Amino acid sequence: MNLFMAASRKLNKKLIVLLALLLSGVALAAWAFLIEPSLITVSHHTIKIPRWQREHQNLKIAILTDLHVGAPHMNVGKLKQVVERTNAEAPDAIVILGDLVIQDVVGGKFVEPELIANELKNLRAPLGVVAVLGNHDWWLDGERVARSLRETGLTVLENDVARVERDGKVFWFAGLGDLWTRAADIKGTLGKIQTDDPVIVLTHNPDVFPDVPARVSLTLAGHTHGGQVNLPFVGRPIVPSKFGQRYASGHITENGRHLFVTNGIGTSIIPVRFRVPPEIVVLTLQTEDEKNGAPR
């Protein structure tokens, strides 16, 4: 009898452990597939960048990217919320870094780019809203996506530049063509700027960063989704970049040059996010040349 009771207790412990593991797995799956992808978070960062004007100190730029409207958890109603949350941050400028639409997302439903643009036209920023296109936009019809945005008053840059002036000082947005589907003409685009005013490069794909010259104050990118999954002790198993996790997410500095990559908002291929929540990024820019309250 004692042997039977001891064996029974061991079996019960094993069953309890197995049940706990099963419930933990179910809970993690529910979080990754149902809860985290449906969140809207606002991520605030203050970064110091070179060649930035004192007159533009603490300028706020909101970044939206990889909206993938039509993916699970990201319908037109959710896009309205994203626009409202972005406007509530009162940014000085807003940039959109591509991939407005979807292709072949599990459980997704295609949304016309015109409907997406009709919501994005409600974005408000005194220095304007500037966009570049991503690979999914071009896989659909880049000209159509660009036209839908421009018809609502947004600026779309394709290897082109936009001059921005505030408080009598100028900086530039330089928007590159998508690296995977177009020519990302860094030299030709920057060549359109004939002054030494600060430049912020907008690109969908961060893989252009090694070729961005030091003349650029900051490069902003999306595309990676932060890998969508970030496992403890392992990192991000899948990042759509030839550099792996090097440019997966966040503020990266290399040889004095600055890159910021945002995790984006929607999902691609599989509607999952784990420890990589959807984010609206708000960057506050300061000059790294500042010393005792005055720029160099």
N, C-alpha and C positions, 0 to 999 in steps of 0.2 A: 504493500500500500504506500509506504513512504517513497519507494522508488517511482511509483506511478504519479504521486503528487509532485515530486521533484521534476519529473519529466514534463508534467502538465504546466508547472510554473515556467520552465524554460521555454516551452512552446508559446505560452501566453506572452512572454516578454518579446519573443521573436515576432509574434503577430502584431504586438503593439508598435514595435519598431517599424515593421513593414507598413502598417497603417499610417503611422506618422510620416514616413517617407512619401507614401502615396498622396496623403493630404497636402503635404508641402509641395509636391510636384504639381498637383492640381491648382493650388493657390498661386504658385509662381507662373503657371501657364495662363491663368485667368488675369493676373497682373500684366503679363507681357503681351497678351493678345487682345485683352478687353479694356483694361484700365489705363495703363501708361500711354498707349497710342492715342487715347481720347482726351488727354490732358492738353491744356494750353498754359504754358509757363512763360514768364517773362524773365529773361536773364540779363542782369545789369553788369557791365564791366567798365571800368575806367582804365584806359591805357595811355601810356606816354609814347608819342611817336616823333620822329625827327622832322625838321623843316616844317613845323606847324606854327601858324601865326598867333601872336598874343591876342589879336582881335577875335580869334576863333577858339580861344581857350574855353574848354568845357562845352563845346558844341556837341549836341546829341544826334546820333544817327541810329535810326531803327532799321533792322535788317530782317527781311522776310525772304525765305527761299524754300524751294522744294515743297511748294504747297500741295502739289499732286491732288488737286481737287477732284473728287470722285472716288478716291481710295476709301476703304472703310475708315470710319471715324472722321472723315474730312469731306463733308458735303457743303453745299452752298450756305446752309444755315450756320455751319461751323466757321466758314470763311467770314461771314458777317461778324461773328464774335472776334475773330482774329483782327479784323479791321478796327472794331471798336476798342479792343485792348491796346492796339498799337496807337491809335489816336489819343487814348487816355494817358499815354506816356508823354505827350506833347513833345515829340522829337523835332529837331530843327530840319532834318531831312530824312527821307525814307528811301531805302534802296531795296529792290527786288532782284534776286540773283538767279532767277530761272526755274524751269520745270514747274510750270503752272498746271500742266495736264498729266494724264496717266496713260500708260499702255500696259495691259495684261497684269493688273494687280489682282491677286486672289480676292474675290468678293467685291471687287470694285465696279463702279458704273461710270462710264465716260460722261464728262460734263463739257459742254461746248466752251471754247475759250472766250466767246463773246459774253457768256453768262458770268464767267470768272472776272473778266475786265469790268463788267457792270458793277460788281461789288468793290473791286479795287479802286474804282474812281472815287470812292468815298474816303480814301486815305487823305489825311490833311497834314501838311508840313509847310512852314513858310518858305523853305528853300527848295521845295518841290519833291516829286517822287520820280526816281530814275530806275530803269530796269535794264537787265540784259536777259537773253534767252538761254535755255539749257538744252541738253541733248533730247529730252522728251518733247520739248516744244518743236524742235526741228524734225524729229521723227514723225510728228503729226503733220505740221505745216508751219514752219517758222514765220513765213511771211504773213500768214493768217493770224497767228498769235500776236505778232508785232503790230499788225494793223488794228487788231481789236483793242490793244492797249493804247495806241496812239489816238484812236478815235475818241477815247474817253479823256484825253488830255495828259496822259502819262508820257514821259520821255523814255524812248527805247534806244539804247546805244548798241551798235554793231560795229566794232572797231572804230569807234567815234568818241568824241569828247563833249562834255557839257561844262560851261563856265558857270561858276557860282560865286556870287558876291555878297558879303555881309560886312557891315560896319566899315565900308570903304576898302576892304581887302578881298582878294580873290583866291579861290582854290578851284581845282578841277576834278570832275569825275571822268575817268577814262574807262569806257566799257568795251570789253574784249568779246570777240566771237567765241562760241563754244568750242572747246578744244577737241571734242570727239567728233563733231559733225561739221565744223566750219574751220576757218583759219583764224587762230588767235594771234592777230598781227600786233604784237607788243610794240615793235619798233615803229611801224607805220602809224599806229594810234598815238603814241607819245610824241611822234614827230609833228603832230597837229598843234601841239602846245608850244608856242614860241616865247614863253616867259619862264621865269624860274619860280613861279608860284607853286604851292604844294599840290600834289596829285594823289588822289585815291583811286586805285585800280579796282574795277568791278569785274569779276569773272565768275562764271558758274563753277568751273573746275579748278581746284587748287593746284593741280599738277603743273600749271604754268609758272608757279612761284619761283623756281630756280632761275628762270630767265628774266624775271622782273628786275630792272636795274635799281641801284641804290637811290637814284633820283626820285623814286616813288616813296611817299611817306607811309602808305599803308595799302595792303591788298586785302580785299574782302571776297570770300568765296563760300560756296555751299557744296552741293553735289554728293558729298559723302554720307549724309544723314547721320554723321557720327558713328557709322557702322550699324546703326539701329540696335545693335546688341553689344553690351560691354560687360564681359564676364569677369568676376573677381579672379585675380591671379593669372588670368589668361589675356584679358584685353578684348579687342574688337576683332573677332575671327574673320569677318568679311568687310573690307573697305574698298570701294570702287576707285582705287588709285594705284598707279604703278609703284608708288612709294610706300605702300602698305599703310601702317598706322602713323607714319611721320606727319601727315597733314590731315589726320582724321577729324580733329575737333579742337576748337579753342584758339588761344593766342600763341602763335609760334614766332620766334625770332631766330634769324639766321644771318650771321655776318652783318649785323646792324640793320637788317631789313625786317619788316613786320608784316605778318599775315594773320588774319582772323578768319576761322572757318566755323560756321554755325551748323548745328545739328538739323536745322530745317524743321518743318511742321508736319508734312504728310509722310506716307510710307511708300516704298516701291517694292514690287514683286510679292513679298510676303508682308501682311499687315501686322508686324510685330515690332515692339520696342522694349528693351530691357536695360534699365539704368542709362538710357539716352532719351530723356523726355523731349517731346516737341517743344520748340522754343522760338519766341520772338526775342531777338537780341537787341538790347539798347546799349550802344557804345558811347561813352563820354570821352572825348578826345582832349588830351593835354599835350603840351610840348615837352619832350624829354630834354630839351635844351634849357629848360627853366631853371634858374638858380636865384634863390631869395626873392621870388615873386616876379622876376623879369627874365624875358628870353635872352638868349645869347646874342 
